[in-house]
Amino acid sequence: LSLISVFNKNNTLAYDIPDNVKYYVIIRTQSNFYKHMPTILSGIRKIINEQKVDILIAIGMSVSVASLVSTVGLKCKIIVCEHSSIYNALYSNLVMRINQWFAVHFADKLVVLTNECKNGYLIKYTIPAEKIETIPNWIVPEAYKSNEFLCDSNKILTIGRADPVKGYEQLLQVAKIVK
């Protein structure tokens, strides 16, 4: 098992990885993806060949084209895992639309987060349904129902990546209203 980081200026991870996982960094700085495309493509391909990779899982559309191009002529299967909605404004960007198009048409599988996104891809690209998988939500609706909730509680906790796309500033406003 191998983990490839396209950019990592400190050669560190935010979490520990098991000793049996090989960790690679292609560019040891933070930079523009497309500025370094030849280095990224050759780096990915070199790792695929050295490790005799059978399946490459690309996390996010932004690395899908690089993953696909790096495997041309190899017997390596590509799975693209998309963690954004097909309806995300991110896809108004031409480069991201191109990444999405290539991933949908050339990856062996596309994994999306919801059935709504799956249906969006099926309609937009008219591809076979078996090409797309949905990751089911592991939280069952019954988990939201509890007789133990205290209406007078003053504690609210959230956990996640503090990134503008996550909308934490909106969460704070909602918490004020709910409280």
C-alpha positions in Angstrom: 0.0 0.0 0.0 1.3 3.4 -0.9 0.3 7.0 -0.3 1.3 9.8 -2.7 1.2 13.4 -1.7 1.5 15.7 -4.8 2.7 18.7 -2.7 4.1 18.7 0.8 6.7 21.2 1.7 7.5 19.7 5.2 7.3 16.0 4.2 5.0 15.5 7.2 1.4 14.3 7.5 -1.3 15.5 9.8 -1.7 11.9 11.1 0.4 8.8 11.5 0.5 6.2 8.8 1.3 2.5 9.4 4.9 1.3 8.9 3.8 -0.9 6.0 2.5 2.1 4.0 5.0 3.7 1.7 4.7 7.5 1.7 5.8 9.5 -1.3 6.0 13.3 -1.9 6.4 14.4 -5.5 6.9 18.2 -5.1 8.4 19.3 -1.8 6.8 22.8 -1.8 3.3 24.3 -2.1 2.8 25.4 -5.6 0.5 25.5 -8.7 -0.5 22.0 -9.8 -0.4 22.7 -13.5 3.0 24.5 -13.3 4.6 21.2 -12.2 2.5 18.8 -14.4 5.4 17.0 -16.1 7.1 16.3 -12.8 3.8 15.2 -11.2 3.0 12.9 -14.1 6.4 11.3 -14.2 6.5 11.0 -10.4 3.1 9.2 -10.3 4.1 6.9 -13.2 7.4 6.0 -11.6 5.8 5.1 -8.3 3.1 3.0 -10.2 5.8 1.1 -12.0 8.1 0.7 -9.0 5.3 -0.6 -6.8 3.6 -2.6 -9.5 0.3 -0.8 -8.6 -2.9 -2.6 -9.8 -5.4 0.0 -8.6 -4.8 3.8 -8.2 -7.4 5.7 -6.2 -7.5 9.4 -7.0 -9.1 11.4 -4.2 -10.8 14.4 -5.8 -11.2 15.6 -9.4 -8.2 17.8 -9.2 -5.8 14.8 -9.4 -8.0 12.7 -11.7 -6.4 13.8 -15.0 -2.9 13.5 -13.7 -3.8 10.0 -12.4 -5.3 9.0 -15.7 -2.5 10.3 -17.9 0.1 8.7 -15.6 -1.4 5.3 -16.2 -1.7 5.4 -20.1 -0.5 2.1 -21.5 -0.3 0.5 -18.0 -2.7 -2.2 -16.7 -3.5 -0.1 -13.6 -7.2 0.5 -12.9 -8.3 4.0 -11.8 -10.9 4.8 -9.2 -11.8 8.5 -8.8 -13.4 9.4 -5.5 -15.2 12.7 -5.7 -15.8 14.4 -2.4 -17.7 17.4 -3.8 -21.2 17.6 -5.2 -21.6 17.6 -9.0 -23.6 20.8 -8.4 -20.7 22.5 -6.6 -19.9 26.0 -8.0 -16.3 24.7 -8.3 -17.3 23.1 -11.5 -18.0 26.4 -13.2 -14.2 26.6 -13.5 -13.1 25.3 -17.0 -10.2 23.3 -15.7 -12.3 21.5 -13.1 -15.0 20.7 -15.7 -12.3 19.2 -17.9 -11.0 17.1 -15.0 -14.6 16.0 -14.3 -15.2 15.0 -17.9 -12.0 13.0 -18.2 -12.6 11.3 -14.9 -16.2 10.3 -15.8 -15.2 9.0 -19.2 -11.8 7.3 -18.6 -11.7 6.2 -15.0 -12.7 2.6 -14.3 -15.0 3.7 -11.5 -16.3 6.9 -10.0 -17.2 7.0 -6.3 -19.5 9.8 -5.1 -21.1 10.7 -1.8 -24.8 10.7 -2.5 -27.4 9.1 -4.8 -28.3 12.6 -5.9 -24.8 13.2 -7.2 -24.8 9.8 -8.8 -28.0 10.6 -10.6 -26.5 14.0 -11.6 -23.5 12.3 -13.2 -25.8 9.8 -15.0 -27.9 12.5 -16.5 -25.1 14.9 -17.3 -22.8 12.4 -18.9 -25.1 9.5 -20.0 -22.8 6.9 -18.6 -23.7 3.4 -17.4 -25.0 3.3 -13.8 -22.5 0.5 -12.9 -19.6 2.9 -13.5 -20.6 4.9 -10.5 -20.7 3.8 -6.8 -22.2 5.8 -3.9 -20.6 5.7 -0.5 -23.5 5.1 1.9 -23.9 7.4 4.9 -22.9 5.4 7.9 -25.0 7.5 10.2 -28.5 6.0 10.5 -31.5 8.3 11.0 -32.2 6.6 14.4 -28.9 8.1 15.7 -30.5 11.6 15.6 -33.4 10.5 17.8 -32.6 10.6 21.5 -34.5 11.1 24.7 -31.3 12.3 26.3 -31.0 15.7 24.6 -31.1 18.5 27.2 -32.7 21.7 25.8 -31.0 23.8 28.4 -27.5 22.6 27.5 -24.9 25.3 26.6 -22.4 23.0 24.9 -22.0 22.8 21.1 -19.1 21.0 19.5 -18.1 20.6 15.9 -15.2 18.9 14.3 -13.9 19.1 10.8 -11.5 20.9 8.4 -11.6 24.6 9.1 -11.8 25.6 5.4 -14.0 28.2 3.8 -15.8 25.6 1.7 -17.1 23.9 4.9 -19.1 27.1 6.0 -18.1 27.2 9.6 -19.0 30.9 9.7 -22.5 30.0 8.8 -22.5 27.2 11.5 -21.7 29.8 14.1 -24.6 32.0 13.0 -26.9 29.0 13.1 -25.7 28.0 16.6 -26.6 31.5 17.8 -30.1 31.2 16.4 -30.6 27.7 17.7 -29.3 28.6 21.2 
